[in-house]
Amino acid sequence: MIKTRLRPLLVLLLLGLFALVIYQTVSMSRSRAVEDLQQSASADLNRYVLSLQQELDRYKDLPKLLSSHSELVNLLLLPESDGVFRANLYLEQVNQTIGASDTYLMDTEGNTLAASNWSQESTFVGRNFSFRPYFRDALEGREGRYFALGTTSKKRGYFFSYPVKYRENILGVIVVKIDLNDIETDWNDPQTDILVTDEDGVIFISTRSEWKFRTLEPLPQPDLQRIVSSLRYGDHQLTSLPILERKRLLNSEVVTLIEGDRIDNRALDGVETRQYLQQVRTVPDAGFNVSILADLKSVERRVINNALLAGFIYSALVFLVLFLMARRRISHERARFKRQQTLSLERSEARVRAIIDNTHAGLITLDAHGLIESFNPTAEKLFGYHADFISGEYFSKLVGQEDRAVCWQHISHQNEESQPAELMVEASGVRANGSAFPIELIIGRMSDSSASRFVVTIHDVTERKENEEQLREARDQLEYRVSERTQDLTRANARLLQEVEEHKNTQNELIQTAKLAVIGQMSAGINHELNQPLTAIRSYTDNALSFLEMGKTDPINSNLREISGLTQRMAKIIAPLKEFSRKTTGQSALVSLKAVRDGAMSIMYGRLDKANAKIEWPNKLDQFFVLGDTLRLEQVVVNLISNALQAMEGQSEKWIEIGLERQPSRLLISFRDHGPGIPESELGKVFEPFYTTKKAGQGLGLGLSISHRIIESMNGQLSVANHPLGGAIFTISLPTTDAPASSIGLE
């Protein structure tokens, strides 16, 4: 019981521990995965920065080396000479050798005098690039480095510049432009993206094409105007990346970006976001920064995998523990069951031994040859032999000579199929002192794995034989007495039938007397009802005589018609009383509740008017029928209404409610008055004969008792209770039946 109550707590504990394990696993896995991602991203970033640095280092000293070449110096000294062709060929040859994008020479005004692409349609020769920062840096005597979008080629390039000097005077600028696209395309890790930004945060190299020429943060308007006027990035609008959130870590930053080209609405419905781990490195002397964005989806996958693995391991451990606990419990149950089984076997053996030793039958076991093996105490008492003395003797020693053949035949022919498995005979037993006594013995086979044995059950039937003899004598005497008693019962039965008939007649007379008693109680009201028409008849008669003496016949006819109407009225008053007072046949028939209501009300309307009482009947009574006797049911209804009126004597308002409730096979008719009710201690005595709560002279207390008997005679029930809102309620339950087709819809 305690384990059952603790089981929900154990389940909650395991679930709570499971949630804690998953939470710790997620927390530790996320922290470890972010840390590993940081290390991996840092290594990738260093590798990329190193690769980019090595690529730049290949070209950074070339402008300085080219600035001292004589062809270029001579061209700057003598711009109008034929040295332009030789300078173009030289720069073209150098550009092909070093693998640069373009190489070109400018004078101090920024005009391009010679270029490696001199023979191409989009040659730099004749163009002015004095607006480029790398040109101004070189004129000031410094090495120039700059990334920009070519104004002529519209291609991205990184520019190295160096001043061309002669005798410490700057004659012009030599520029080497390299293409960084190869470094961009060499990066092929789908989990990371590379960004290279200038000092203003403009992305000019990216593994994501849609990020190129965008900014990491919105640019202030002055900086934006400066960049646009420099034509560094052509006509690109330089909008910022859609970064929703930045979270700072130890040496990194978690950036949340909006994926896609547009936002559907202000609520950002349908917008997908992605989180990246960002690390930034500055390339020395290059003037730009390199950022790596590592997708955090790998972190989430790792967290989910670790959480699933932790959940699986936890579940496996829980199931393993439950399995070991169940196995241990099963082992304990098996050991306990084995102990109980052993104990039960010992108890069973002891019980069997006790039964054998204490049974009233003698039990003897025989071997296959009929030799006695065991002898229970009852057998010792029956035959007078001790078990040790008789063991090993033939069983035939215990039975009379005349019965030995039957017993021996059953034992010796045990293997024959026609031989029954059990022999039951009445025989004569022989005691140790040689005396004989009647016994009933049963010889049954008892087979085991070694050999067949027999068990013999012996009952001493001496007492039974004596009882049988006594019973035989008693039966003869009983048959004689039964014959005499039958004659007496026949005569008594005839008298009883006569008394029952008399009782029935008495009960009918009592019911009839109760009817007459009700009529007697209403006699005063009936007398009042008849006095009025009689007085009117006398007046009309006197008037008719007067008119007759005066010879006026017309008023006489009018008076006679009035007298005729009054006599009809008196007949209507007397007819229901006559019908109510006549004896009933007592046969059950189909009874309409409407007819019962009309009959009862024709009898009670005078009393109801006199008492100024109000009675409510249910509607559509013509659709309800019961099995019973109309006159008797009217008598019960009249009696219940009369009792209700008497219960409300002295009240200003007298109100009787009659209700109906239809059940599957019965109809309940309830009569509720609004009087004081019946004391709870008296409810059980209401239907007892001569019980009454009325004043002296108002009744003998037989009305409800007779009503109760009438309803029972119609296979019904009459019950009484106090209504919760006050007053008593009597309920009649009678068998119901369907209305005949001819009465449906009639009132």
GUBA-253712 format. One line per 4 residues: number of its first residue (from 1); their letters; for each residue x, y, z of C-alpha. Coordinates in Angstrom, 3 decimals. Example, Ala and Ser with C-alpha at 12.3 -4.5 7.8 and 13.67 -1.06 7.14 Angstrom:
2
1) AS) 12.300:-4.500:7.800  13.670:-1.060:7.140
***
This chain:
747
1) MIKT) 0.000:0.000:0.000  2.874:2.364:0.878  4.706:1.500:-2.346  1.562:2.240:-4.323
5) RLRP) 1.261:5.680:-2.706  4.951:6.458:-3.286  4.871:5.422:-6.947  3.567:8.825:-8.250
9) LLVL) 6.225:10.622:-6.171  8.906:8.338:-7.618  7.677:9.053:-11.152  7.746:12.814:-10.469
13) LLLG) 11.257:12.494:-8.993  12.501:10.581:-12.051  10.904:13.145:-14.397  12.427:16.014:-12.427
17) LFAL) 15.845:14.334:-12.478  15.407:13.701:-16.218  14.624:17.385:-16.792  17.674:18.385:-14.706
21) VIYQ) 19.945:16.005:-16.663  18.643:17.320:-19.992  19.026:20.920:-18.802  22.606:20.370:-17.603
25) TVSM) 23.433:18.447:-20.772  22.032:21.206:-22.979  23.829:23.899:-20.980  27.184:22.098:-20.924
29) SRSR) 26.874:20.915:-24.522  26.053:24.408:-25.745  28.934:25.928:-23.816  31.358:23.245:-25.020
33) AVED) 30.079:23.385:-28.606  30.390:27.188:-28.721  33.882:26.923:-27.270  34.867:24.298:-29.873
37) LQQS) 33.294:26.392:-32.606  35.258:29.406:-31.390  38.494:27.466:-31.532  37.664:26.044:-34.953
41) ASAD) 36.584:29.428:-36.320  39.697:31.072:-34.856  41.926:28.487:-36.538  40.102:28.918:-39.859
45) LNRY) 40.301:32.687:-39.558  44.033:32.591:-38.821  44.525:30.277:-41.773  42.621:32.592:-44.091
49) VLSL) 44.378:35.702:-42.794  47.715:33.987:-43.274  46.747:32.965:-46.803  45.621:36.501:-47.575
53) QQEL) 48.761:37.967:-46.009  50.955:35.645:-48.054  49.121:36.598:-51.233  49.631:40.308:-50.518
57) DRYK) 53.250:39.806:-49.528  53.933:38.374:-52.976  53.166:41.732:-54.580  53.868:44.355:-51.961
61) DLPK) 57.524:44.966:-52.999  56.968:44.819:-56.772  56.090:48.549:-57.200  59.265:49.484:-55.351
65) LLSS) 61.301:47.146:-57.579  59.698:48.480:-60.771  60.146:52.134:-59.727  63.879:51.967:-60.374
69) HSEL) 63.647:50.544:-63.915  65.279:52.823:-66.498  62.505:52.536:-69.104  59.960:53.897:-66.680
73) VNLL) 62.250:56.637:-65.350  63.186:57.727:-68.902  59.518:57.889:-69.892  58.744:60.131:-66.954
77) LLPE) 61.735:62.348:-67.757  60.900:62.525:-71.496  57.139:61.949:-71.863  57.158:62.960:-75.520
81) SDGV) 59.815:60.452:-76.613  59.285:57.049:-78.229  59.908:55.378:-74.848  56.127:54.922:-74.355
85) FRAN) 56.047:51.848:-76.573  59.002:50.252:-74.809  57.458:51.011:-71.374  54.150:49.459:-72.400
89) LYLE) 55.889:46.304:-73.631  57.902:46.125:-70.433  54.898:46.517:-68.174  52.949:43.960:-70.212
93) QVNQ) 55.797:41.477:-69.884  56.153:42.110:-66.148  52.410:41.772:-65.554  52.344:38.417:-67.344
97) TIGA) 55.326:37.221:-65.351  54.078:38.191:-61.885  50.420:37.240:-62.572  49.020:40.599:-61.559
101) SDTY) 45.790:42.010:-62.873  47.220:45.284:-64.173  50.416:47.299:-63.887  50.586:50.964:-64.953
105) LMDT) 52.678:54.142:-64.632  51.333:57.621:-63.844  52.962:61.040:-63.851  52.658:63.521:-60.991
109) EGNT) 49.314:64.747:-62.356  47.766:61.285:-62.151  47.735:60.692:-65.915  48.525:57.156:-66.999
113) LAAS) 51.483:57.136:-69.365  52.009:53.385:-69.804  50.041:50.280:-68.771  50.204:46.520:-69.159
117) NWSQ) 46.779:46.603:-70.830  47.850:49.205:-73.422  46.724:47.000:-76.283  43.248:46.329:-74.866
121) ESTF) 40.116:48.322:-75.599  39.695:49.213:-71.898  43.299:50.345:-71.468  44.318:52.615:-68.594
125) VGRN) 46.612:54.714:-70.858  45.471:58.310:-70.921  43.216:57.979:-67.887  43.655:60.039:-64.762
129) FSFR) 43.595:58.349:-61.340  44.754:61.261:-59.233  41.625:60.869:-57.062  42.760:57.523:-55.749
133) PYFR) 44.260:57.541:-52.225  47.050:55.204:-53.283  48.228:57.884:-55.799  48.301:60.585:-53.155
137) DALE) 50.164:58.320:-50.723  52.844:57.613:-53.334  53.260:61.312:-54.227  53.899:61.934:-50.550
141) GREG) 56.725:59.406:-50.731  54.980:56.510:-49.016  53.961:53.071:-50.136  50.310:53.061:-51.054
145) RYFA) 47.777:50.272:-50.466  44.143:50.466:-51.402  41.144:48.301:-52.289  38.596:49.607:-54.768
149) LGTT) 36.332:48.771:-57.669  37.995:49.620:-60.938  36.455:52.657:-62.642  37.376:51.260:-66.049
153) SKKR) 37.204:47.454:-65.625  34.479:47.522:-62.896  36.408:44.721:-61.248  37.547:44.514:-57.676
157) GYFF) 41.259:44.963:-57.157  43.895:45.620:-54.545  46.357:48.325:-55.494  50.063:48.621:-54.484
161) SYPV) 51.729:51.953:-55.346  55.219:53.380:-55.013  56.814:56.702:-56.047  59.208:56.741:-59.004
165) KYRE) 62.184:58.957:-58.040  65.089:60.484:-59.861  67.728:62.196:-57.768  65.295:62.323:-54.809
169) NILG) 62.632:63.945:-56.908  59.322:62.196:-57.430  58.650:61.903:-61.127  55.532:59.705:-60.977
173) VIVV) 53.826:56.650:-59.447  54.005:52.963:-60.397  50.911:50.864:-59.496  50.377:47.085:-59.378
177) KIDL) 46.760:45.875:-59.226  46.058:42.291:-58.135  42.828:40.251:-58.233  41.702:38.682:-54.926
181) NDIE) 38.911:36.557:-56.448  41.043:33.416:-56.264  41.378:33.738:-52.492  37.589:34.226:-52.234
185) TDWN) 36.742:31.154:-54.321  39.293:28.938:-52.585  37.253:29.054:-49.397  34.734:26.195:-49.636
189) DPQT) 33.616:25.425:-46.064  29.756:25.479:-46.116  29.570:25.997:-42.340  31.577:29.256:-42.335
193) DILV) 31.556:32.475:-44.351  34.454:34.906:-44.833  34.099:38.696:-44.898  36.863:41.177:-45.697
197) TDED) 35.980:44.770:-44.826  37.799:48.038:-45.291  38.411:50.619:-42.589  34.803:51.854:-42.988
201) GVIF) 33.321:48.394:-42.505  32.379:47.912:-46.188  32.489:44.270:-47.287  34.553:43.956:-50.480
205) ISTR) 35.348:40.219:-50.280  32.796:37.613:-49.184  31.984:33.963:-49.753  28.332:35.063:-49.919
209) SEWK) 27.765:37.062:-53.078  24.697:38.851:-51.648  26.846:40.327:-48.844  29.370:42.026:-51.151
213) FRTL) 29.447:45.836:-51.056  27.317:45.949:-47.902  28.300:47.237:-44.484  28.373:45.552:-41.108
217) EPLP) 26.702:48.580:-39.554  24.792:51.556:-41.033  27.292:54.245:-42.147  26.978:57.852:-41.022
221) QPDL) 25.945:60.150:-43.838  29.318:62.058:-44.077  31.265:58.788:-44.389  28.809:57.511:-46.973
225) QRIV) 29.158:60.694:-49.051  32.959:60.501:-48.815  33.027:56.901:-50.055  30.603:57.633:-52.877
229) SSLR) 32.586:60.675:-54.038  35.778:58.602:-54.108  34.167:56.189:-56.632  35.747:53.413:-54.566
233) YGDH) 32.806:51.078:-54.975  31.210:52.485:-58.097  27.453:52.920:-57.939  26.796:50.289:-55.214
237) QLTS) 24.442:51.631:-52.490  26.405:50.227:-49.522  23.404:49.196:-47.383  24.007:47.454:-44.074
241) LPIL) 23.428:43.770:-43.404  20.070:43.029:-41.644  21.554:42.292:-38.217  18.855:41.904:-35.543
245) ERKR) 20.974:41.269:-32.482  24.564:41.079:-31.281  25.685:39.203:-28.167  29.187:39.633:-26.913
249) LLNS) 31.135:36.531:-25.841  34.677:36.280:-24.479  36.530:36.893:-27.748  33.675:36.520:-30.217
253) EVVT) 30.247:37.846:-30.957  26.945:36.062:-31.710  25.238:37.807:-34.618  21.604:37.196:-35.616
257) LIEG) 20.945:37.874:-39.315  17.738:37.973:-41.317  17.855:35.546:-44.218  16.212:36.537:-47.519
261) DRID) 15.958:39.627:-49.645  12.872:41.335:-48.169  10.626:41.656:-45.139  6.949:40.923:-45.735
265) NRAL) 5.550:43.107:-42.966  6.403:44.947:-39.792  5.632:41.927:-37.678  8.403:40.012:-39.548
269) DGVE) 5.978:37.196:-40.423  7.592:34.598:-42.636  11.135:35.930:-41.987  13.837:33.384:-41.188
273) TRQY) 16.798:34.253:-39.017  20.138:32.584:-38.579  22.751:32.956:-35.880  26.485:33.152:-36.543
277) LQQV) 29.559:33.224:-34.362  31.700:36.173:-35.572  35.452:36.631:-35.045  37.500:39.481:-36.485
281) RTVP) 41.237:39.790:-37.308  43.064:42.852:-38.581  45.548:42.233:-41.411  48.714:44.184:-40.546
285) DAGF) 49.649:47.022:-42.967  46.754:46.015:-45.267  44.129:48.487:-44.117  41.309:45.970:-43.830
289) NVSI) 39.795:43.441:-41.425  38.897:39.805:-41.974  35.774:38.363:-40.280  34.621:34.771:-40.110
293) LADL) 30.967:33.913:-39.536  30.449:30.338:-38.293  26.882:29.014:-38.515  25.510:28.080:-35.066
297) KSVE) 23.319:25.324:-36.547  26.132:22.888:-35.874  25.987:23.964:-32.210  22.227:23.377:-32.094
301) RRVI) 22.593:19.981:-33.778  25.305:19.024:-31.349  23.192:20.193:-28.402  20.182:18.225:-29.688
305) NNAL) 22.288:15.121:-30.319  23.856:15.344:-26.871  20.449:15.917:-25.277  19.029:12.909:-27.123
309) LAGF) 22.064:10.847:-26.156  21.780:11.968:-22.524  18.060:11.216:-22.566  18.729:7.810:-24.081
313) IYSA) 21.471:7.025:-21.556  19.307:8.273:-18.685  16.329:6.245:-19.913  18.548:3.206:-20.411
317) LVFL) 19.941:3.582:-16.881  16.445:4.063:-15.442  15.167:1.033:-17.325  18.249:-0.930:-16.273
321) VLFL) 17.698:0.004:-12.638  13.995:-0.814:-12.946  14.886:-4.078:-14.664  17.362:-4.994:-11.907
325) MARR) 14.836:-3.976:-9.242  12.130:-5.995:-10.982  14.505:-8.929:-11.343  15.430:-8.682:-7.694
329) RISH) 11.771:-8.408:-6.741  10.958:-11.422:-8.933  13.788:-13.364:-7.291  12.453:-12.444:-3.880
333) ERAR) 8.930:-13.340:-5.003  10.147:-16.670:-6.322  11.994:-17.416:-3.094  8.970:-16.328:-1.073
337) FKRQ) 6.672:-18.374:-3.307  8.958:-21.372:-2.948  8.945:-20.977:0.829  5.179:-20.578:0.833
341) QTLS) 4.823:-23.566:-1.489  7.037:-25.677:0.746  5.166:-24.505:3.826  1.832:-25.126:2.069
345) LERS) 2.993:-28.595:1.053  4.024:-29.331:4.608  0.727:-28.001:5.894  -1.134:-29.978:3.239
349) EARV) 0.684:-33.147:4.191  0.003:-32.480:7.848  -3.638:-31.707:7.049  -3.969:-34.862:4.966
353) RAII) -2.349:-36.886:7.733  -4.671:-35.263:10.273  -7.661:-35.993:8.038  -6.572:-39.587:7.604
357) DNTH) -5.948:-39.991:11.316  -9.138:-38.239:12.411  -11.571:-39.331:9.748  -14.542:-41.421:10.801
361) AGLI) -13.787:-43.896:8.031  -11.159:-46.601:8.239  -8.426:-46.139:5.647  -6.224:-49.074:4.666
365) TLDA) -3.600:-49.125:1.906  -2.703:-52.379:0.135  0.131:-53.312:-2.195  -0.392:-54.962:-5.578
369) HGLI) -0.797:-58.391:-3.916  -3.432:-57.325:-1.381  -1.043:-57.098:1.592  -1.771:-54.370:4.151
373) ESFN) 0.743:-51.450:4.157  -0.912:-48.883:6.440  -3.743:-48.825:8.940  -5.221:-45.539:10.220
377) PTAE) -6.425:-45.104:13.839  -10.099:-45.417:12.861  -9.401:-48.806:11.256  -7.601:-49.853:14.438
381) KLFG) -10.725:-48.973:16.440  -13.033:-50.774:13.996  -11.135:-54.053:13.813  -9.268:-54.078:17.132
385) YHAD) -5.833:-54.578:15.513  -2.766:-52.391:16.028  -1.250:-51.035:12.815  2.170:-52.606:13.458
389) FISG) 0.605:-56.025:14.100  -1.677:-56.154:11.063  0.821:-54.699:8.528  1.950:-57.337:6.031
393) EYFS) -1.192:-59.473:6.444  -3.666:-60.141:3.648  -6.668:-57.844:3.584  -9.001:-60.848:3.300
397) KLVG) -8.345:-61.495:6.989  -10.560:-58.466:7.793  -13.688:-59.529:5.846  -16.085:-62.405:6.198
401) QEDR) -15.641:-65.634:4.284  -18.600:-64.973:1.991  -17.186:-61.556:0.810  -13.534:-62.480:0.280
405) AVCW) -14.031:-63.772:-3.281  -15.452:-60.451:-4.515  -12.650:-58.433:-2.947  -9.900:-60.763:-4.111
409) QHIS) -11.247:-60.845:-7.683  -11.106:-57.022:-7.874  -7.529:-56.934:-6.568  -6.166:-59.826:-8.647
413) HQNE) -7.743:-58.659:-11.971  -6.593:-55.037:-11.684  -4.949:-54.952:-15.146  -8.004:-56.079:-17.097
417) ESQP) -9.783:-53.307:-19.056  -13.225:-54.677:-18.179  -12.437:-54.425:-14.483  -13.890:-51.211:-12.889
421) AELM) -11.428:-48.825:-11.260  -13.385:-48.841:-8.001  -15.340:-51.480:-6.101  -18.007:-50.487:-3.561
425) VEAS) -19.843:-53.278:-1.672  -21.519:-53.911:1.643  -19.761:-56.748:3.423  -19.250:-58.340:6.799
429) GVRA) -16.165:-57.240:8.763  -14.271:-59.511:11.182  -12.753:-58.007:14.339  -9.682:-59.297:16.132
433) NGSA) -11.929:-61.082:18.659  -13.730:-62.876:15.793  -16.988:-60.914:16.043  -18.651:-59.782:12.795
437) FPIE) -20.190:-56.388:12.054  -21.690:-54.842:8.892  -19.357:-52.593:6.892  -19.374:-50.649:3.624
441) LIIG) -16.030:-50.869:1.870  -14.650:-49.139:-1.229  -11.564:-50.551:-2.936  -9.964:-48.017:-5.293
445) RMSD) -6.805:-48.170:-7.382  -3.950:-45.832:-6.502  -1.324:-45.896:-9.295  2.117:-44.311:-9.066
449) SSAS) 5.324:-44.612:-11.058  6.502:-47.770:-9.326  3.474:-50.079:-9.068  -0.272:-50.208:-8.522
453) RFVV) -1.621:-49.929:-5.011  -5.058:-49.931:-3.459  -6.733:-47.741:-0.902  -9.629:-49.269:1.036
457) TIHD) -12.219:-47.021:2.713  -14.302:-48.752:5.390  -17.432:-47.425:7.135  -19.107:-49.147:10.055
461) VTER) -22.777:-49.294:8.999  -24.063:-50.998:12.160  -25.884:-47.866:13.257  -27.200:-47.270:9.749
465) KENE) -28.607:-50.784:9.517  -30.315:-50.293:12.855  -31.665:-46.926:11.697  -32.907:-48.456:8.452
469) EQLR) -34.863:-51.021:10.397  -36.289:-48.367:12.660  -37.031:-46.216:9.621  -38.893:-49.025:7.945
473) EARD) -41.094:-49.457:11.009  -41.614:-45.669:11.281  -42.532:-45.467:7.577  -45.279:-47.999:8.014
477) QLEY) -46.643:-46.091:10.959  -46.343:-42.797:9.049  -48.273:-44.078:6.082  -51.123:-44.996:8.379
481) RVSE) -51.032:-41.604:10.100  -50.808:-39.734:6.789  -53.911:-41.487:5.591  -55.778:-40.354:8.690
485) RTQD) -54.327:-36.827:8.535  -55.265:-36.438:4.870  -58.882:-36.936:5.696  -58.652:-34.337:8.498
489) LTRA) -56.935:-31.817:6.131  -59.602:-32.314:3.499  -62.285:-31.385:5.974  -60.230:-28.437:7.310
493) NARL) -59.577:-27.156:3.777  -63.290:-27.112:3.029  -63.904:-25.072:6.194  -61.049:-22.696:5.257
497) LQEV) -62.479:-22.054:1.799  -65.810:-21.257:3.381  -64.142:-18.794:5.820  -62.192:-17.147:2.989
501) EEHK) -65.407:-16.605:1.056  -67.040:-15.161:4.150  -63.996:-12.919:4.727  -64.173:-11.689:1.149
505) NTQN) -67.851:-10.902:1.528  -67.116:-9.112:4.785  -64.385:-7.051:3.131  -66.714:-6.090:0.276
509) ELIQ) -69.376:-5.113:2.795  -66.781:-3.084:4.666  -65.824:-1.267:1.442  -69.504:-0.662:0.707
513) TAKL) -69.999:0.620:4.251  -67.062:2.999:3.743  -68.725:4.306:0.605  -71.948:4.903:2.465
517) AVIG) -69.966:6.569:5.246  -68.488:8.994:2.725  -71.969:9.676:1.369  -73.193:10.190:4.935
521) QMSA) -70.392:12.710:5.556  -71.539:14.576:2.463  -75.252:14.375:3.353  -75.333:17.900:4.724
525) GINH) -73.960:19.310:1.479  -76.316:17.141:-0.579  -79.260:18.263:1.580  -78.289:21.866:0.909
529) ELNQ) -78.012:21.208:-2.814  -81.486:19.582:-2.920  -83.231:22.154:-0.669  -82.749:24.982:-3.132
533) PLTA) -84.471:23.274:-6.136  -87.217:21.878:-3.793  -87.978:25.379:-2.485  -88.104:26.682:-6.048
537) IRSY) -90.397:23.806:-7.115  -92.789:24.661:-4.252  -92.856:28.316:-5.291  -93.434:27.459:-8.955
541) TDNA) -96.227:25.026:-7.927  -98.015:27.642:-5.787  -97.749:30.159:-8.587  -99.114:27.631:-11.101
545) LSFL) -102.156:26.996:-8.858  -102.784:30.718:-8.568  -102.511:31.204:-12.336  -104.799:28.194:-12.849
549) EMGK) -107.487:29.755:-10.653  -107.128:32.907:-12.699  -107.335:30.962:-15.942  -103.901:32.057:-17.187
553) TDPI) -102.279:29.052:-18.915  -99.189:30.664:-20.391  -97.462:31.354:-17.045  -98.462:27.847:-15.941
557) NSNL) -96.521:26.327:-18.873  -93.507:28.435:-18.028  -93.602:27.348:-14.363  -93.934:23.686:-15.333
561) REIS) -90.867:23.943:-17.600  -88.895:25.468:-14.726  -90.061:22.662:-12.419  -88.945:20.099:-15.041
565) GLTQ) -85.470:21.678:-15.240  -85.131:21.690:-11.456  -86.020:17.990:-11.245  -83.331:17.219:-13.860
569) RMAK) -80.838:19.155:-11.765  -81.793:17.098:-8.689  -81.396:13.892:-10.716  -77.856:14.958:-11.711
573) IIAP) -77.021:15.468:-8.047  -78.421:12.100:-6.954  -77.213:9.951:-9.950  -73.448:10.017:-9.128
577) LKEF) -74.231:9.151:-5.505  -76.312:6.215:-6.656  -73.533:5.051:-9.000  -70.903:5.524:-6.267
581) SRKT) -72.912:3.575:-3.687  -73.553:0.488:-5.827  -71.374:-2.633:-5.386  -68.555:-3.307:-7.847
585) TGQS) -67.819:-6.542:-9.713  -64.143:-6.474:-8.604  -62.899:-7.358:-12.139  -59.851:-5.478:-13.568
589) ALVS) -60.570:-3.517:-16.728  -59.262:-0.530:-18.691  -59.946:2.577:-16.582  -59.748:6.150:-17.936
593) LKAV) -58.387:8.661:-15.449  -60.743:11.240:-16.961  -63.758:9.080:-16.020  -62.344:8.651:-12.501
597) RDGA) -61.862:12.414:-12.190  -65.376:13.179:-13.441  -66.970:10.623:-11.095  -65.035:11.835:-8.056
601) MSIM) -65.650:15.513:-8.788  -69.392:14.958:-9.272  -69.427:13.581:-5.738  -67.022:16.056:-4.142
605) YGRL) -67.851:19.346:-5.872  -70.380:20.301:-3.209  -67.894:19.791:-0.371  -65.150:21.560:-2.338
609) DKAN) -67.385:24.602:-2.937  -68.543:24.651:0.641  -64.958:24.458:1.910  -63.855:27.052:-0.673
613) AKIE) -61.072:24.639:-1.676  -59.129:24.697:-4.912  -58.106:21.476:-6.666  -55.750:21.184:-9.652
617) WPNK) -55.921:18.209:-12.018  -53.361:17.417:-14.741  -54.241:18.064:-18.381  -55.106:15.420:-21.013
621) LDQF) -56.348:12.837:-18.528  -58.249:11.182:-21.361  -54.909:9.913:-22.697  -53.976:8.023:-19.503
625) FVLG) -55.398:4.573:-18.694  -54.704:2.079:-15.925  -55.800:-1.480:-15.168  -58.258:-1.637:-12.287
629) DTLR) -61.840:-1.095:-11.185  -63.444:2.283:-11.896  -65.773:2.399:-8.871  -63.108:1.286:-6.406
633) LEQV) -60.557:3.742:-7.830  -63.199:6.512:-7.545  -63.745:5.511:-3.902  -59.964:5.796:-3.211
637) VVNL) -59.764:9.187:-4.957  -62.815:10.499:-3.051  -61.314:9.242:0.208  -57.903:10.914:-0.470
641) ISNA) -59.570:14.240:-1.425  -61.768:14.076:1.685  -58.729:13.439:3.897  -56.915:16.352:2.240
645) LQAM) -59.865:18.684:2.973  -59.975:17.546:6.589  -56.187:18.052:6.921  -56.566:21.709:5.839
649) EGQS) -59.513:22.609:8.120  -59.060:26.006:9.690  -56.773:27.304:6.917  -57.730:30.334:4.870
653) EKWI) -56.411:28.800:1.661  -57.158:25.211:0.835  -55.261:23.841:-2.141  -55.015:20.268:-3.403
657) EIGL) -52.497:19.395:-6.165  -52.891:16.211:-8.175  -49.897:15.119:-10.284  -49.044:12.398:-12.818
661) ERQP) -45.743:10.653:-13.556  -45.483:7.997:-16.230  -42.974:5.181:-15.842  -42.250:2.357:-18.314
665) SRLL) -44.943:0.024:-16.969  -46.672:2.003:-14.216  -48.486:5.289:-13.645  -47.981:7.345:-10.469
669) ISFR) -50.901:9.552:-9.290  -50.000:11.906:-6.407  -52.393:13.851:-4.089  -50.729:16.660:-2.179
673) DHGP) -52.461:18.861:0.390  -51.042:22.053:1.895  -51.853:21.173:5.461  -49.484:20.609:8.416
677) GIPE) -48.368:17.166:7.192  -48.049:13.940:9.192  -45.581:13.520:12.080  -42.586:11.439:10.984
681) SELG) -43.164:8.993:13.844  -46.754:8.384:12.620  -46.026:7.788:8.917  -45.704:4.037:9.379
685) KVFE) -49.134:3.771:11.077  -51.224:5.672:8.531  -52.587:2.559:6.780  -53.262:0.599:9.958
689) PFYT) -56.989:-0.059:10.677  -58.636:2.356:13.135  -55.657:4.756:12.978  -56.912:8.354:12.691
693) TKKA) -55.830:11.890:13.505  -59.364:13.292:12.996  -61.557:14.761:15.644  -64.072:12.560:17.430
697) GQGL) -67.069:11.808:15.283  -65.279:12.477:11.961  -64.355:8.868:11.201  -63.254:5.453:12.497
701) GLGL) -59.810:5.394:10.827  -60.742:2.753:8.235  -60.710:4.935:5.089  -56.962:4.792:4.361
705) SISH) -56.730:1.135:5.396  -59.550:0.227:2.985  -58.003:2.406:0.258  -54.662:0.650:0.768
709) RIIE) -56.353:-2.769:0.373  -58.292:-1.608:-2.708  -55.108:-0.431:-4.466  -53.264:-3.661:-3.568
713) SMNG) -56.176:-5.695:-4.979  -55.543:-3.911:-8.305  -51.804:-4.908:-8.232  -50.874:-1.393:-7.154
717) QLSV) -49.305:0.441:-4.212  -50.465:3.325:-2.027  -47.713:5.216:-0.185  -47.507:8.367:1.938
721) ANHP) -44.766:10.913:2.646  -44.362:14.510:3.738  -43.661:16.972:0.924  -40.397:18.969:1.355
725) LGGA) -42.343:22.248:0.997  -45.039:21.236:3.477  -48.160:19.113:3.568  -48.683:15.389:3.024
729) IFTI) -48.513:13.620:-0.339  -50.222:10.289:-1.078  -49.045:8.403:-4.199  -50.973:5.695:-6.071
733) SLPT) -48.921:3.397:-8.322  -50.968:1.304:-10.782  -50.176:-0.792:-13.871  -50.570:1.340:-16.970
737) TDAP) -51.619:0.462:-20.482  -51.888:2.209:-23.843  -55.049:4.205:-24.588  -57.544:2.554:-26.954
741) ASSI) -57.476:4.019:-30.452  -61.076:5.267:-30.179  -60.239:7.523:-27.215  -57.142:9.313:-28.571
745) GLE) -57.771:13.007:-29.094  -61.103:13.017:-27.238  -61.828:15.072:-24.125
***
